């Protein structure tokens, strides 16, 4: 499944919106690793997700994922950073969209 998710095209930006909670940790590491290989130099990966330990919705979403998917879960900021750094990403920034939207 992962081998079909990213083609051999070179991208400037990749966006994953609530996609990673559907996968096992190992699959996420592989998927982000492949993303690092298909992005242009200075390309960007944007991941929109419930981050366990940052989002009050993360725990409930994790229960829903565990009940309704084979691999589902939510992951911590540290796990995302580990996967991203392992894939060669740097300047990793976490932006709390809900707080940002509320202050606008």
SEFINU-938154 format. One record per residue (C-alpha): x, z, y; residue in three letters; residue number from 0; chain. Coordinates in pm, whole numbers. Example, Ala and Ser with C-alpha at 12.3 -4.5 7.8 and 13.67 -1.06 7.14 Angstrom:
REM SEFINU-938154
+--------+--------+--------+-----+-----+-------+
|     xx |     zz |     yy | res |   n | chain |
+--------+--------+--------+-----+-----+-------+
|   1230 |    780 |   -450 | ala |   0 |     A |
|   1367 |    714 |   -106 | ser |   1 |     A |
+--------+--------+--------+-----+-----+-------+
***
This chain:
REM SEFINU-938154
+--------+--------+--------+-----+-----+-------+
|     xx |     zz |     yy | res |   n | chain |
+--------+--------+--------+-----+-----+-------+
|      0 |      0 |      0 | unk |   0 |     A |
|    271 |     94 |    251 | unk |   1 |     A |
|    459 |   -231 |    192 | unk |   2 |     A |
|    160 |   -426 |    325 | unk |   3 |     A |
|    104 |   -210 |    633 | unk |   4 |     A |
|    388 |   -355 |    840 | unk |   5 |     A |
|    487 |   -719 |    831 | unk |   6 |     A |
|    836 |   -855 |    899 | unk |   7 |     A |
|    757 |   -924 |   1266 | unk |   8 |     A |
|    956 |   -740 |   1535 | unk |   9 |     A |
|    729 |   -523 |   1752 | unk |  10 |     A |
|    769 |   -359 |   2092 | unk |  11 |     A |
|    507 |    -87 |   2028 | unk |  12 |     A |
|    342 |     45 |   1711 | unk |  13 |     A |
|     36 |    269 |   1733 | unk |  14 |     A |
|    -98 |    492 |   1458 | unk |  15 |     A |
|   -427 |    657 |   1548 | unk |  16 |     A |
|   -523 |    930 |   1300 | unk |  17 |     A |
|   -370 |    724 |   1022 | unk |  18 |     A |
|    -96 |    957 |    897 | unk |  19 |     A |
|   -327 |   1239 |    782 | unk |  20 |     A |
|   -452 |   1004 |    510 | unk |  21 |     A |
|   -107 |    987 |    350 | unk |  22 |     A |
|    124 |   1217 |    155 | unk |  23 |     A |
|    435 |   1348 |    337 | unk |  24 |     A |
|    659 |   1110 |    143 | unk |  25 |     A |
|    441 |    812 |    239 | unk |  26 |     A |
|    450 |    915 |    605 | unk |  27 |     A |
|    829 |    938 |    596 | unk |  28 |     A |
|    845 |    590 |    440 | unk |  29 |     A |
|    593 |    440 |    683 | unk |  30 |     A |
|    771 |    580 |    990 | unk |  31 |     A |
|   1103 |    466 |    843 | unk |  32 |     A |
|    969 |    113 |    812 | unk |  33 |     A |
|    833 |    134 |   1166 | unk |  34 |     A |
|   1184 |    211 |   1288 | unk |  35 |     A |
|   1310 |   -106 |   1120 | unk |  36 |     A |
|   1051 |   -343 |   1271 | unk |  37 |     A |
|   1062 |   -221 |   1630 | unk |  38 |     A |
|   1273 |   -389 |   1894 | unk |  39 |     A |
|   1563 |   -195 |   2035 | unk |  40 |     A |
|   1405 |     56 |   2275 | unk |  41 |     A |
|   1068 |     -3 |   2106 | unk |  42 |     A |
|    811 |    274 |   2086 | unk |  43 |     A |
|    594 |    430 |   1821 | unk |  44 |     A |
|    283 |    613 |   1942 | unk |  45 |     A |
|    110 |    850 |   1701 | unk |  46 |     A |
|   -228 |    994 |   1799 | unk |  47 |     A |
|   -318 |   1281 |   1572 | unk |  48 |     A |
|   -426 |   1641 |   1534 | unk |  49 |     A |
|    -98 |   1834 |   1522 | unk |  50 |     A |
|   -114 |   2156 |   1320 | unk |  51 |     A |
|     -6 |   2445 |   1540 | unk |  52 |     A |
|    -87 |   2257 |   1864 | unk |  53 |     A |
|   -446 |   2140 |   1824 | unk |  54 |     A |
|   -732 |   2382 |   1758 | unk |  55 |     A |
|   -903 |   2104 |   1560 | unk |  56 |     A |
|   -608 |   2046 |   1324 | unk |  57 |     A |
|   -698 |   2310 |   1066 | unk |  58 |     A |
|  -1060 |   2195 |   1036 | unk |  59 |     A |
|   -949 |   1833 |   1019 | unk |  60 |     A |
|   -702 |   1927 |    742 | unk |  61 |     A |
|   -980 |   2087 |    538 | unk |  62 |     A |
|  -1190 |   1773 |    582 | unk |  63 |     A |
|   -898 |   1551 |    480 | unk |  64 |     A |
|   -817 |   1764 |    174 | unk |  65 |     A |
|  -1182 |   1759 |     64 | unk |  66 |     A |
|  -1236 |   1386 |    115 | unk |  67 |     A |
|   -906 |   1212 |     43 | unk |  68 |     A |
|   -647 |   1219 |   -231 | unk |  69 |     A |
|   -353 |   1283 |      0 | unk |  70 |     A |
|   -510 |   1401 |    324 | unk |  71 |     A |
|   -370 |   1677 |    540 | unk |  72 |     A |
|   -254 |   1749 |    893 | unk |  73 |     A |
|    111 |   1794 |    976 | unk |  74 |     A |
|    320 |   2003 |   1214 | unk |  75 |     A |
|    516 |   1886 |   1515 | unk |  76 |     A |
|    834 |   1969 |   1323 | unk |  77 |     A |
|    731 |   1743 |   1033 | unk |  78 |     A |
|    660 |   1451 |   1268 | unk |  79 |     A |
|    992 |   1505 |   1446 | unk |  80 |     A |
|   1177 |   1518 |   1113 | unk |  81 |     A |
|   1024 |   1186 |   1006 | unk |  82 |     A |
|   1089 |   1024 |   1345 | unk |  83 |     A |
|   1450 |   1143 |   1370 | unk |  84 |     A |
|   1509 |   1033 |   1010 | unk |  85 |     A |
|   1388 |    684 |   1107 | unk |  86 |     A |
|   1628 |    669 |   1402 | unk |  87 |     A |
|   1387 |    753 |   1683 | unk |  88 |     A |
|   1507 |    961 |   1978 | unk |  89 |     A |
|   1361 |   1089 |   2306 | unk |  90 |     A |
|   1064 |   1219 |   2109 | unk |  91 |     A |
|    787 |   1349 |   2332 | unk |  92 |     A |
|    462 |   1521 |   2238 | unk |  93 |     A |
|    180 |   1474 |   2488 | unk |  94 |     A |
|   -135 |   1684 |   2461 | unk |  95 |     A |
|   -400 |   1422 |   2536 | unk |  96 |     A |
|   -689 |   1670 |   2553 | unk |  97 |     A |
|   -513 |   1886 |   2815 | unk |  98 |     A |
|   -399 |   1580 |   3008 | unk |  99 |     A |
|   -753 |   1437 |   3015 | unk | 100 |     A |
|   -898 |   1771 |   3127 | unk | 101 |     A |
|   -659 |   1791 |   3422 | unk | 102 |     A |
|   -742 |   1439 |   3545 | unk | 103 |     A |
+--------+--------+--------+-----+-----+-------+
***
